[in-house]
């Protein structure tokens, strides 16, 4: 099973650089990179050229235990459909990948890829810039039927017309219950005196801000600039007092495991792996709520095989296929119906995954999850500057 967090690799920390420059230009009312809807498609070759170029993150698909070059679910799709899939693990960082494909997209050229997987906060930029195509849901009956209702209406893409979650996850709190000697139920529990100098927060703006706002009672589906500044004032004060040990990528895993840190802002997918070696580590969705996020499939402009790409997306929403993928990657499955497939497995380890709330959140947990409103291009420069000054970037 995968042991490397997708969220650990995204390190966008606010979008300064290529994305920041575009955001600044767009924020000034000059959208030089925007592509009109009429200019996004190209003649589709799917009927005569059965192949797809699919760009994804490393270790984000099932592989055969005996042959790491084989990907069972993808191999089965190719056998069933006759569509050849060129699968590349080329996405290691959202901003890096943005920089790789943006020259083609802003100049109305093909990226050479039919399908990409990027984090939803980056998906928001692609949608705003008009860089991805609207999907034909009539050709995707499994997506229409089985996509988790919690993931259907993100702020950046109402109705998920341009994106479909590949896998999902939760940004919550991980802590060592035995060493701390008490439960954590609220985000405010992190600020108690017994955790001074033993807490870490995530360094990336897009990864960190929502949970911290939720701890202040904010509805993150419609947060405001005042909510953001109230949160940063709070965190700035905690940094001054030495309460926050440091800001991290996914290296908080080592700190938690060693006991140097007792509580950390954390990703659910990381904690599943950590718990296998250290059962004292617990993951909590605070009573005030936690952020539900996804990395999503998108079809970039001028993709040559749009219909075949839509077909592959729909295939991964068949509950039996979604269950196979979930059993390997251990993230929140965007297909709740896959739970029954795993529960019926004769393999006890696979069947147990159906009861893991970090793969299939229970009703109580689901009621506390929300998708945050994304940071707009107009807000990003100011907010990133403020956040990065606190983090020390």
URJO-V619088 format. One record per residue. N is the residue number from 1. OMEGA is omega as a letter, one per 30 degrees, with the letter a starting at -180 (* if undefined). Layout:
N | OMEGA
N | OMEGA
This chain:
1 | a
2 | l
3 | a
4 | a
5 | l
6 | a
7 | a
8 | a
9 | a
10 | l
11 | l
12 | l
13 | l
14 | l
15 | l
16 | a
17 | a
18 | a
19 | l
20 | l
21 | l
22 | l
23 | a
24 | a
25 | l
26 | l
27 | l
28 | l
29 | l
30 | a
31 | a
32 | a
33 | a
34 | l
35 | l
36 | a
37 | a
38 | a
39 | a
40 | a
41 | l
42 | l
43 | a
44 | a
45 | a
46 | a
47 | a
48 | a
49 | a
50 | l
51 | a
52 | l
53 | a
54 | a
55 | a
56 | l
57 | l
58 | l
59 | a
60 | l
61 | l
62 | l
63 | l
64 | a
65 | a
66 | a
67 | a
68 | l
69 | a
70 | l
71 | a
72 | a
73 | l
74 | l
75 | a
76 | l
77 | a
78 | l
79 | a
80 | a
81 | a
82 | l
83 | l
84 | a
85 | l
86 | a
87 | a
88 | l
89 | a
90 | a
91 | l
92 | a
93 | a
94 | a
95 | l
96 | l
97 | l
98 | l
99 | a
100 | a
101 | a
102 | l
103 | l
104 | a
105 | a
106 | l
107 | l
108 | l
109 | l
110 | l
111 | a
112 | a
113 | l
114 | a
115 | l
116 | l
117 | l
118 | a
119 | a
120 | l
121 | l
122 | l
123 | a
124 | l
125 | l
126 | l
127 | a
128 | a
129 | a
130 | a
131 | l
132 | a
133 | l
134 | a
135 | l
136 | a
137 | l
138 | l
139 | a
140 | a
141 | a
142 | l
143 | a
144 | a
145 | a
146 | l
147 | a
148 | l
149 | l
150 | a
151 | a
152 | a
153 | l
154 | a
155 | a
156 | a
157 | a
158 | a
159 | a
160 | a
161 | a
162 | a
163 | l
164 | a
165 | l
166 | l
167 | a
168 | l
169 | a
170 | l
171 | a
172 | a
173 | l
174 | l
175 | l
176 | a
177 | a
178 | a
179 | l
180 | l
181 | l
182 | l
183 | l
184 | a
185 | a
186 | l
187 | a
188 | l
189 | l
190 | a
191 | l
192 | a
193 | a
194 | l
195 | l
196 | l
197 | a
198 | a
199 | l
200 | l
201 | l
202 | a
203 | a
204 | l
205 | a
206 | a
207 | a
208 | a
209 | a
210 | a
211 | a
212 | l
213 | l
214 | l
215 | l
216 | l
217 | a
218 | l
219 | a
220 | l
221 | l
222 | a
223 | a
224 | l
225 | l
226 | l
227 | a
228 | a
229 | l
230 | l
231 | a
232 | l
233 | l
234 | a
235 | l
236 | l
237 | l
238 | l
239 | l
240 | a
241 | a
242 | a
243 | a
244 | a
245 | l
246 | l
247 | a
248 | l
249 | l
250 | l
251 | l
252 | a
253 | l
254 | a
255 | l
256 | a
257 | a
258 | a
259 | l
260 | l
261 | a
262 | l
263 | a
264 | l
265 | a
266 | l
267 | a
268 | a
269 | l
270 | a
271 | l
272 | a
273 | a
274 | a
275 | l
276 | a
277 | a
278 | a
279 | l
280 | a
281 | l
282 | l
283 | a
284 | l
285 | a
286 | a
287 | a
288 | l
289 | l
290 | a
291 | l
292 | a
293 | l
294 | l
295 | a
296 | l
297 | l
298 | l
299 | a
300 | l
301 | l
302 | l
303 | a
304 | a
305 | a
306 | a
307 | l
308 | l
309 | l
310 | l
311 | l
312 | l
313 | a
314 | l
315 | a
316 | l
317 | l
318 | a
319 | a
320 | l
321 | l
322 | l
323 | l
324 | a
325 | a
326 | a
327 | a
328 | a
329 | l
330 | l
331 | l
332 | a
333 | a
334 | l
335 | a
336 | a
337 | l
338 | a
339 | a
340 | l
341 | l
342 | a
343 | a
344 | a
345 | l
346 | l
347 | a
348 | a
349 | l
350 | a
351 | a
352 | l
353 | a
354 | a
355 | a
356 | a
357 | l
358 | l
359 | l
360 | a
361 | l
362 | a
363 | a
364 | l
365 | a
366 | l
367 | a
368 | a
369 | l
370 | l
371 | a
372 | l
373 | a
374 | l
375 | a
376 | l
377 | a
378 | a
379 | a
380 | a
381 | a
382 | a
383 | l
384 | l
385 | a
386 | a
387 | a
388 | l
389 | l
390 | a
391 | a
392 | l
393 | *
